[in-house]
Amino acid sequence: MTWWSQLDLWDRPLFTMGGAPVTLFRLLALLALLAALVIVAARLQRVMATRWLGRTHLDAGMRQTVASIVRYVFLAVGFLVIVQAFGINLTTLNVLAGAIGVGIGFGTQNIIQNWISGLIVMFERPIRIGDRIEVAGLEGDVTEIGARRTTIVGNDNRAVIVPNSKLITEAVVNWQYYCAQVTLRVPVAVPAGTDARLVERLLRDAATAVPDLLQEPAATVSLLALGPGMLRFEVIVWTQRADRKDEITSRINFAILERFSRHDIKIA
């Protein structure tokens, strides 16, 4: 094959799209530009979230939301510019796009649902990056909120990918929705006839001796019930370490047992 025949192969129309002939060279150039557009859009999102918006007072969740929206707008505008630059008339593709859209719609219902749910989560912000949440039997810290899925990391450092639709359709417990402080409630029961004031003092002393607890609001002890054969108390403490609430509760229980044992107080 001579070199001029090879050139003819590159410039030979393969098919027509949007009223414009598509050659092998133009097709490869179009694909290369679209791939470059996707790469640049992803890079733009990272730079905007970490550098440009990092200089503002926006929190991590809002920076990620703004950067994601800018990325989608950049992709949409860039796609239109590239297609128009290649002389492809998009109006002639309406019928084909409609037929393809119907078929894709049936096959990608869950993807579209998760994408729309992701936009709702980004705008309404029921959860934010860094929040401690429980959803679908999972508990962990939100480390990333994407367009289609949210990443939750538990205490065992395992990352769980949760579809965004679950954050909209299912009940979500957000330990830090209103503020970073969370409440821990530790129930304690002692036999009837035990000195209630002594128990109250020991429970408060045990709560104040545990690290990672806030001194303000101070720990409170309530006598909730005078049941048959027992007194039921509840210790209420505050902490900013929602990720360590089980460990903190365990420390409080150990501290209570140590103090009860010194005064020969039994657990009912």
Protein Blocks (a to p, Z undefined) as FASTA:
>chain_A
ZZklmmmmmmpcfbdeehiacdfklmmmmmmmmmmmmmmmmmmmmmmmmmmmmmmmbdfk
lmmmmmmmmmmmmmmmmmmmmmmmnopafklmmmmmmmmmmmmmmmmmmmmmmmmmmmmm
mmnomacehiacdeehiacddfbdcfkbccdddfkopacdddfklmmmpccddfklmbmb
dcddddddddehiafklmmmmmmmmmmmpghiafbdcdddddfbdcehiacdddddddfb
lmlmmmmmmmmmmmmmmmmmmnopacZZ
